[in-house]
Amino acid sequence: MKHCNAIVSILLLLTSFFFASVSGQFGIPKAVPISLSQQNGDDMMEENKVGGNGNQRFLSDQDAVDMEAIINEAKKDLETMAMITKMKSENKENIAELQKLSPAEILGGMKEALDNMKLIEYLFQDKQRAVREMEKEGMIDKAHIKKYRKDPDLLEQDTRRGLYFQFISLAVVGGFME
């Protein structure tokens, strides 16, 4: 749990740095499908699944396929690669600290970001409700509530960008992207 809090703290720091210094749109387009792999929302929220050999595992085969697809698309995106270069040069200490995490912790963070990217499709089917629910859960900074109520598409875009950045940051830390 201590490591999870450290991951969240450092990712929030990196995210705040990112949003303050980058104004362009980047990442995989909304049209790139991320499969829900025949799981319902409740199944995606489970932390572990029992593997075929009886061992606990938290990544399904579909998760691995989806992660690979995101990473491959990200490697083709010039703005994402520029962001990675900038992040690696300006946040060496934070990245070095995160690299002390176990591979399972890094993959766990990537899976959480992936699951949240999948759940966004469901959450934003009713954009006004999404704003209300995220506000109720304290997920929206009070300084931005009026802006997002007026423009829920912006909330969806910012949420997607934040989750994408979280996923890519962890992929860099885990050595899946250079």
C-alpha positions as CSV (number, residue, x, y, z in Angstrom):
1,M,0.0,0.0,0.0
2,K,2.9,2.3,0.8
3,H,4.3,1.7,-2.7
4,C,0.8,2.4,-4.3
5,N,0.6,5.8,-2.5
6,A,4.1,6.6,-3.7
7,I,3.1,5.7,-7.2
8,V,0.0,7.9,-7.1
9,S,1.9,10.8,-5.5
10,I,4.7,10.8,-8.1
11,L,2.2,10.3,-11.0
12,L,0.2,13.2,-9.8
13,L,3.3,15.3,-9.6
14,L,4.2,14.2,-13.2
15,T,0.7,14.8,-14.4
16,S,0.5,18.3,-12.9
17,F,3.9,19.1,-14.6
18,F,2.6,17.7,-17.9
19,F,-0.6,19.7,-17.9
20,A,1.2,22.9,-17.0
21,S,3.7,22.6,-19.8
22,V,2.0,20.9,-22.7
23,S,-0.8,22.4,-24.7
24,G,-1.1,20.1,-27.7
25,Q,-3.3,17.1,-28.2
26,F,-1.4,13.8,-28.3
27,G,-1.9,10.1,-27.8
28,I,-4.0,7.5,-29.5
29,P,-7.1,8.8,-31.1
30,K,-10.5,8.1,-29.4
31,A,-11.3,5.9,-32.4
32,V,-8.6,3.3,-31.6
33,P,-10.6,0.5,-29.9
34,I,-9.7,-0.9,-26.5
35,S,-11.5,-4.2,-26.2
36,L,-13.7,-4.8,-23.2
37,S,-12.9,-8.5,-23.8
38,Q,-16.3,-9.8,-22.9
39,Q,-16.0,-8.6,-19.3
40,N,-18.6,-6.5,-17.7
41,G,-17.7,-3.5,-15.5
42,D,-17.9,-5.5,-12.3
43,D,-15.4,-8.1,-13.6
44,M,-12.9,-5.3,-14.6
45,M,-13.0,-4.0,-11.1
46,E,-11.7,-7.3,-9.6
47,E,-8.0,-7.0,-8.6
48,N,-7.0,-10.6,-9.3
49,K,-8.1,-13.5,-11.5
50,V,-7.2,-17.1,-11.1
51,G,-5.0,-18.3,-13.9
52,G,-5.3,-21.6,-15.7
53,N,-2.5,-23.1,-13.5
54,G,-4.2,-22.1,-10.3
55,N,-1.8,-19.1,-9.6
56,Q,-3.2,-15.7,-9.0
57,R,-2.7,-13.3,-11.9
58,F,-4.1,-9.9,-12.6
59,L,-3.4,-9.5,-16.3
60,S,-5.7,-11.4,-18.7
61,D,-4.5,-12.2,-22.2
62,Q,-6.8,-9.5,-23.5
63,D,-5.2,-7.0,-21.1
64,A,-1.8,-7.8,-22.5
65,V,-3.0,-7.4,-26.1
66,D,-4.7,-4.1,-25.2
67,M,-1.5,-2.8,-23.5
68,E,0.6,-3.8,-26.4
69,A,-1.7,-2.0,-28.8
70,I,-1.6,1.2,-26.8
71,I,2.2,1.0,-26.5
72,N,2.7,0.3,-30.2
73,E,0.4,3.2,-31.2
74,A,2.1,5.5,-28.7
75,K,5.5,4.7,-30.2
76,K,4.2,6.0,-33.6
77,D,2.9,9.2,-32.1
78,L,5.5,12.0,-32.4
79,E,4.0,14.1,-29.6
80,T,3.9,11.2,-27.2
81,M,7.5,10.4,-27.9
82,A,8.5,14.1,-27.5
83,M,6.6,14.1,-24.1
84,I,8.5,11.0,-23.1
85,T,11.9,12.6,-23.9
86,K,11.0,15.7,-22.0
87,M,9.7,13.7,-19.0
88,K,12.8,11.5,-18.9
89,S,15.1,14.6,-19.0
90,E,13.2,16.7,-16.5
91,N,12.1,14.1,-14.0
92,K,15.1,11.7,-13.7
93,E,14.8,11.5,-9.9
94,N,11.1,10.7,-9.9
95,I,11.6,8.1,-12.6
96,A,14.5,6.5,-10.8
97,E,12.4,6.3,-7.6
98,L,9.5,4.6,-9.5
99,Q,11.9,2.2,-11.2
100,K,12.6,0.7,-7.7
101,L,9.0,-0.7,-7.8
102,S,8.6,-4.3,-8.6
103,P,7.5,-5.3,-12.2
104,A,4.2,-6.5,-10.7
105,E,3.5,-3.1,-9.1
106,I,4.3,-1.3,-12.4
107,L,2.1,-3.7,-14.4
108,G,-0.6,-3.3,-11.8
109,G,-0.6,0.5,-12.2
110,M,-0.7,0.0,-16.0
111,K,-3.6,-2.4,-15.7
112,E,-5.5,0.1,-13.4
113,A,-5.0,2.9,-16.0
114,L,-6.1,0.5,-18.8
115,D,-9.2,-0.5,-16.9
116,N,-10.1,3.1,-16.3
117,M,-9.6,3.9,-20.0
118,K,-12.1,1.1,-20.7
119,L,-14.5,2.3,-18.1
120,I,-14.5,5.9,-19.6
121,E,-16.4,4.6,-22.5
122,Y,-19.2,3.5,-20.2
123,L,-19.0,6.5,-17.8
124,F,-19.2,9.2,-20.6
125,Q,-22.2,7.6,-22.4
126,D,-24.1,10.3,-20.4
127,K,-21.7,13.2,-20.1
128,Q,-23.7,15.3,-17.7
129,R,-24.1,12.3,-15.4
130,A,-20.4,11.7,-15.6
131,V,-19.7,15.3,-14.5
132,R,-22.1,14.9,-11.6
133,E,-20.7,11.5,-10.5
134,M,-17.1,12.6,-10.7
135,E,-17.9,15.8,-8.8
136,K,-19.7,13.8,-6.1
137,E,-16.7,11.5,-5.7
138,G,-14.4,14.5,-5.4
139,M,-12.6,13.7,-8.6
140,I,-12.9,17.2,-10.0
141,D,-10.9,20.1,-8.7
142,K,-13.3,22.7,-7.4
143,A,-11.6,25.3,-9.6
144,H,-12.7,23.4,-12.7
145,I,-16.2,22.3,-11.8
146,K,-18.0,25.2,-13.6
147,K,-15.9,24.7,-16.7
148,Y,-16.6,21.0,-16.8
149,R,-20.4,21.4,-16.1
150,K,-20.5,23.8,-19.1
151,D,-18.3,21.6,-21.3
152,P,-18.5,17.9,-20.3
153,D,-16.6,17.0,-23.5
154,L,-13.6,18.8,-22.1
155,L,-13.8,16.7,-18.9
156,E,-13.8,13.6,-21.0
157,Q,-10.9,14.8,-23.1
158,D,-8.9,15.8,-20.0
159,T,-9.7,12.5,-18.2
160,R,-8.6,10.5,-21.3
161,R,-5.4,12.5,-21.5
162,G,-4.6,12.0,-17.8
163,L,-5.1,8.3,-18.0
164,Y,-3.1,8.0,-21.1
165,F,-0.3,10.0,-19.5
166,Q,-0.4,7.7,-16.5
167,F,-0.3,4.6,-18.6
168,I,2.6,5.9,-20.8
169,S,4.5,7.1,-17.7
170,L,4.3,3.7,-16.2
171,A,5.2,2.0,-19.5
172,V,8.4,4.2,-19.5
173,V,9.2,3.4,-15.9
174,G,8.7,-0.3,-16.6
175,G,11.0,-0.2,-19.6
176,F,8.2,-1.0,-22.2
177,M,8.9,2.3,-24.0
178,E,12.2,4.1,-24.5
